[in-house]
Amino acid sequence: MLSRFPRTRANAHLDGATYVGQRSATLRYELVDAVTGYTREIHPVINQGASLQHNTLTTIKRTLSGVTLDAADTAAFNSISSRLQLFMVIKGEEFPLGRYVPSDWARFRLSGGNQSVASFYDEGFIIDQQIPNAFGANSLTGEVASAALTRFLLQYPIAFYIAGPSEFTTLGSWAAGTRGGQVLDQLAVDGDYLSPWFDNSSVLQLRRTFDPAHEIPNFDFDAGGYVIRDQIIESDNLINAPNRFVVIGNGAAVFDEAVIASADVPSSAPHSIANRGFIVSEVTTRQVTTRSQAAAIAQQLVQTQTLFQQVELETLPDPRHDSYDVIRWQSALWQEIAWTLPLDVTQPMRHTLRRAFL
């Protein structure tokens, strides 16, 4: 419970003018021993296939792959206790890009000394293990979702921040052996939070769901020298996309009335009921006890489960991107659902944006 939801801050070196087509940047890597706290700077071999990827649609949001270590760094690396901290340095200013847990380590025995290639997960890997004991709320009265989240997360050696208490309860319970990431995601849904993620400062963030169409954008890709006008790919799944989400409550505390709520995509969306002429529904059941909670979850599904329209584009590397950023592009608001930052800073950063409709 250490942070607040990070907002993008202006930066003269990153908010480039239209005539600026390049900038100087470097990456800095630190190995931290999770047991002793000992820190050592390392210098991986530049590999064009190495990258940092962030994807809001996965349980563990960030992966760091293809980090090639020379003989000295391989000798210092411990696949059990080592953590990798990554920073981008631009004009003397250092931007954190998270802390990572090893997920794979391949060693190569060479005459000049052993080298290796390592891959990493963010610290969601610590949570996404099988829980050793059952976890859950009272199946009749439930528990406030934000309180249940706090109780669950205090079991782990991580920093986390819950952006505001939830007015909704959770009735969920999970047996020993369930993956912690599944528990965390379900508690977030019950409390009307976005799927949790570790931010650039290695703090687990839980933010209440929001409509990106009504947000002030974090980035304005229509201004300045942001987008590289090449390799812009547009796609959609409008043909099969649902335009009504229905949530039915099946909680144990539901006795005498049906708990059901629905939410429709905005009428301005191309696949809305008004524009399509008929309803394409998606029905889901949840352990909820009130219509207001079912309605909040249905609205959350409208905002997070439909791709609407999607665009992939490239920019210069920018370490300020985090998760669920709202971006202005071609006079419309989009939500960033994924990005890839090559660990070769001469290569462009790739973004996946999802269109938001008023």
N, C-alpha and C positions, 0 to 999 in steps of 0.2 A: 504494500500500500504506500508506494514511495513517490509516485509521479502524478502528473495530470496528462490528459490527452494531448499529445504534441501537435502544435500547429506550425505550419511552414512559415519560416521567417524570411524576409527579404535579404538578398545578398548580392552586392554589386558585382561580384565575380561570377556568380551562377546565373543571375538574371540578365543574360547577354542581350545586347542590342542586335538588330537584324543583320548588321554588317559584321558581327563577330561569329566566325565559323570554327573557332578552335580555342582551347584553353589548356593550360599546363596543370596536370594533376598527377599525384602519386598515391599508391596504396601502402599502408603500413600494417604489419602483422605482429601480433604479440601472442606468445604461448604463455598461458597461466596455469600453474599447477593448482588444481581445485582443492588439494589437501593442504599443501604448505603455503600457498599464495605466492610462490616464487614466480616472477615474470621475466621472460626472456624475449627479446625481439628476434624475429627470424626473417629470412629473405628468400621466399619461394622463387623457383625458376619461372619466368614468364611463360605461360602456356595459353595459346589462343583459345583452347577448348575449355578453360577454367571459367567458372561464372558463379555469381550469387543470384539465386532465384527466389522470388517471393510470389506466393500464390494463395489468395484468400480462400480458394475452394478446397484446400487440403487441410487435414488435421494439423500437421506440422507445417507451418507456413513457409519457412525458409530453409533452403538447402544450399550448401557451399560445396562445389565439386571441382575436381581436377587440380587440387593444390599440390604442386610438385616440389618436394623437399630434397635439397642436396644432402651430402653425406653428414655434414655437421648438424643440420637441422633434423635429419632423420634420427641421429643419435640422441638428440634432446627431446624428441617427441615420445610421449607415452600415451598409447591409445586408450588407457583407462582413466588417467587423472588429468590429462592435458585438456585445456580449453583454448580455443583460438579466438582472439579478439581482432576485429578488422576495423581499419580506419581509412578514410580518404583524406588526403591533405591537398588543399588548394590555396595558393597564395599565403602559405604559412598558417592557415586556419584548418584545424583538424575536426573532421566529422565522424562520429562513431557509426559503425554499420553492424553492430550486434556482436554477440558472443556465441560460440558454437561448440557442440559436443561431437567428438569423432563418431562417424557411422561406418567407415570403411577405411582400411589402411593396407595397401599393397606394397611390399618391399621388393627391391631388385638388387641382387648381389652383383656388383661390378668390380672390376680390377682397381678402379680409382676410389672405391668406397661404396657403401650401400646407399642407394637413393630410394625414394618412395613417393607414392601418390596417395593423398588422403582426401576423403570426403566428409562432410559434416552436416548435422542437423542443428537447428536452433534449439534452445533449451526446452521447447515443447517435448523433446525426446525424453526428458526427465519425467514429465507428467504422463506421457503416453506409454506407460508400462502397465502390466496387469496389476490391479489393486489387490493388496494382500488380504484386505478385510472388506466385508460388505459395507456399502455406504448408501444412505438414503434418509428421506424425511419420514415423518409419521404419515402413514398411508391414508389416515382419516382427516387429520387437521392440516397436514402439509407443513411447509417451512418457507419463510420468505426467501426468494431465490437468491438475493444478494447475500443473505446470511449463510445459506447453504454453500454458495460459492466460496465465501471467506473460510468457512470451516473446512471445505475440501482442500483449498489451496494452501492453507497453513501447514499441511502435511509435507510440503515440498520446500527444498532449499532455493527458493526463487523470490524475486521481487515482483509484486503485482499491484495493480491499481484498478479499482472498480469505480467507474465514472457515474456515481449517483446510486442511491438505493433503488431497488425495484419494489413496486407496489404489488407484484404478483407472487404467488406461492408456487412451490414445486412439490409434487407428490412422488417424484421418481425415487426408485431404489435400484441398486445394482449389486449383483452378487460378486463375491471374491473371484478374481480372474478376469473381470471386465477391464478393458483398456481404459486408462485414466482419461485419454483424449476424448473417448466417447462420452464419459460422464461429464466432463467439462463442457463439451459442445451442447449436450442436452440441457444442462443447467443454464447455460447461456440463452438457449432458445426459450426456456420456461420463463426466464427473467426479462425477456425482450432485449437481450444484448446481441451485438454482432458476434460472429465466431471469433474467439479470442486469438490474439497474436502477440508475439514478442517484438517490441519496437526496436529502433536503432540503438536505444540505450539499454537494451536487454531487460526491459520491464514488461511483464505480461499485462496487456491492456484489455479491459472489458468496457466497451462503449455502448451505450444504448443505441438501438437502431434509429436511423434517421433517413429522411428522404433527400437524396443528393440534389434533386431538382430545386430544393429550397435552401441550399447551403451556399455560403460564400466560397468560391473555389480556392483551393490551396495553390493551384498553378493556373496560369493563363497562357495556354499554348498558342493563342491567337496573337499574343504580343511578344516582341523580342525574338531572339534567334533560337527558338526552342526546337522546332520540328525539322528533321532532315527530310527534304521533299523527295524521298525515294523509299521504296518498299513499304508503302502505306497499303494495308490490306483491310478491306471492309467485308464483313460477313454478318449473317443473322440466322436465327432459327424461328423466324416469325411464322412459318407455315404450321409448325406443330406446337408453338408456344401457348400455354394456357393463358386465358384472360380472366379467369376467376379461380381464386384459391379458397377452399372450404376447409375449415378446421372443426373436427368433432371431438368433444371431450369424452374420455373414457376413464377418468379418474375414479378411484374407489369411493371418493366422497360425493360422487354424483348420484343422487338417489331419486329425486322427485321431479326433475325437469331435464329436458334435453339441453345440453350445452353445445351450441353450434353457432358458428359465425363464418362470414365470408368477406372477401375483399376483392375488388375488381381492379385491374390495371387501369391507369388513367385513360380517359377517352381520347387524349391526344396521341396515345401510342398506336402505331400502325395496326397492331393485332387486337385492339380493344373490341369490346362487344359492339360498339357503335360502328366501327370501321369494318369488322368482319361480318357482322350480321347474325352471328349465333354465338353461343357460349361454348368454350372449350375449358372444362373445369379440371382441377386437380384437387383430390380429396385426401386429407391426411388426418389421422387420429393422434391425439396428444393427451397426456395425463393432466388435464386442466379442469377446474371446477367452476369457473365463471365465464360468462359470455364476453366480458371485457378482456380477459386474458386470451381467450380464443380469437377475438377480433385483433388483438395486438400481434399475435403470432401469424394470423392470416396476412396482415399488412406487412409484417416482416418478410414473409414468403414472396409477396409481390415485389419487394425491393431487392431481395437477394437471390431468389431462385430462378428468375427468368433472365435470360441474356438479352432479350430485346434485339438491339443492334450492337455490333461489336466492331472495333477498329484496332489494328495493330500498327504502331508507328515507332520511329526511332528518334532519339534526341542525343545531345551530348550527355555524358555521364553526370548524374546529379544525385548526390548522397542524401538529399532532403526527402526523397520519396520514402513513404512508410507503408501504411495500409489503409485502404478505403479512402484514398485521397480523391477529392473532387476537382476535376480539371475542366477548364473552358477550352473547347476545341470547335472551330468552325461555328462560332456563335451559339453553341449549345453546351449544356453541362453533361459531363460524363463522369463515371466513377471508375477509378483504376482498380482492377481486380487482380492484376499480376504484372510483374516486371522482371526483367533479366538484366543484370549488370555484369558485363564481362570483367574478369580480373586483369585484363589487358586494357588499360584506360585509353588506349588509342582507338578502341572499338566503340561503336555507339551503344547506348542503352536502349533496350526494347520495352515497350509498354503495351499492355492490353487494357482497353477502355471499354466500358459498357455504358450505353446511352441511358440517360435519365429523362423521363417525360413528366411534364407538369400535368 
